[in-house]
């Protein structure tokens, strides 16, 4: 009887360990897939903008405007809408406001970094 109880507990522990391993593996698989999807999306965005404007030879920092109310007072964003993308080329000190829904460049301006003269 004691041997059967130990065997049952061993099977349950093994099952829990297997389940936790599968959940962990699934989490990391989907996380990696999401990161890869974001990378492809950024590459496609850069390609779309490069078809209508010559871009600096560097990888931009990309941001999405999610709440226009937070930036609407800044001149660069006066014609911006939620969903627009900002491509910031740090070395070239250039920012591009791009609207993917219409494939239009809305604004281009300099990036001012503290300490610049």
Secondary structure as UniProt FT lines:
FT   HELIX           2..50
FT   TURN            51..52
FT   STRAND          61..64
FT   HELIX           68..70
FT   TURN            71..73
FT   HELIX           75..77
FT   TURN            78..79
FT   TURN            82..83
FT   STRAND          85..89
FT   TURN            90..93
FT   STRAND          94..99
FT   TURN            100..103
FT   STRAND          104..110
FT   TURN            114..115
//
